[in-house]
Amino acid sequence: MPAPASLDGLLAQLRRAPDIEAPELRAWDAADRYLLETAAPFIAAAPERPVIVVDDTHGALTLGAAALGASLVRGHSDSLIARRAVAQNAERLDAAAVIEHVALDTLMTPDARLALVRLPRSLDRLDALVRQLAATAHDDLVLVAGNMVKHMTPTQNEVLRRGFDRLDVSLARGKARLLTARGPRPLAPLDPARGYDPEHELRIVALPGVFAGASLDIGTRAMLSTFDSLPPCETAIDLACGSGVLASALAQREPGARIIATDVSEIAVRSAELTADANGVQVETVLDDGVAAQPDASADLVVLNPPFHVGAAVHTGIALRLFTDAARVLRPGGELRVVWNSSLGYRPALERLVGPTRQLARTPKFTVTASHRRER
């Protein structure tokens, strides 16, 4: 096992960028360190073998494995922001190992014997990962998955046991815990979930792990209740689109308009494509950091159901960034329509970052507002 100072020095240099950076947010946690300490003897015994890393958030696992001696690290992260954070940290710290980001279905290689996984809180996402990794793994693969104890449940153990013959649960360390699985057992891949909302006549298709799955969350339902007052538009953007429900609803209402659905999550973008196909509408889908790929003043309407977590922490940083992004792509007078948890009190921020804002609807939990881009 490496001297603690060697890992501490590496972890201390990691940055979260281009993710939200704030004094209270770190680029690693105790689960990352626990995973690396557990991985150290495996890597030392066979440094020439690739190390598989899944859903590394900012590079702690990827660069940590490289620092421990791995000559090749093959990783997959659903989040575009996570991929870019890993790449930026690798470049800034001049990582010696070869670091590859690959598609999930090509991640595992026959010579891999170690996989490090950040346990997702979504059981469907975990199930899909287990099935994908176990299906192509060598019989001697050791999969070590971890997270902070407060984000773990016994049901995660059951999911891992379906795909592996043996599962060992570690003691807690630094409020983190690990699950070590051996003996991969091939299982059939999961199909996308499919649902239908009769009130809005919308079909929903969701890959495992997409927020709310194949159903309407209450925030999206509150937003849809205001769609009768939408302004006409030539170009509209469903920002942070999730399964693409709002994008498909916009395309149904404005069949001649250009509708764009964008998300930082690859599985969300793929789900939005499937949802549009299921509803027989045309939607352009883009894997993007906000609306970075969209030109200034190019949209008449942006609809947004913003996340209110940064990782596991409740934080307004992502929403405020998305409000700023929306203001940039809106034409003067264009509308940003947002649904938000009422307790977060976003209206002053919307007034400041976008323009005049009015309340359209309010439920016991959510508020829907319309903000109009002030003249430049």
CORGIFEN-V458431 format. One record per run of one state. SS is the DSSP state (H for helix, E for strand, C for the rest). FROM is the first residue (numbers start at 1). LEN is the number of residues. If there is no record, write none. Layout:
# CORGIFEN-V458431
[[SS/FROM/LEN] [SS/FROM/LEN]]
This chain:
# CORGIFEN-V458431
[[C/1/3] [H/4/10] [C/14/16] [H/30/16] [C/46/5] [E/51/4] [C/55/5] [H/60/8] [C/68/4] [E/72/5] [C/77/2] [E/79/1] [H/80/13] [C/93/5] [E/98/4] [C/102/2] [H/104/3] [C/107/7] [E/114/5] [C/119/4] [H/123/14] [C/137/5] [E/142/7] [H/149/3] [C/152/2] [H/154/10] [E/164/6] [C/170/3] [E/173/1] [C/174/2] [E/176/9] [C/185/8] [E/193/5] [C/198/4] [E/202/5] [C/207/11] [H/218/7] [C/225/2] [H/227/3] [C/230/5] [E/235/5] [C/240/5] [H/245/9] [C/254/4] [E/258/6] [C/264/1] [E/265/1] [H/266/14] [C/280/4] [E/284/4] [C/288/11] [E/299/6] [C/305/4] [E/309/2] [C/311/2] [E/313/2] [C/315/2] [H/317/13] [E/330/12] [H/342/3] [C/345/2] [H/347/7] [C/354/3] [E/357/6] [C/363/3] [E/366/7] [C/373/4]]
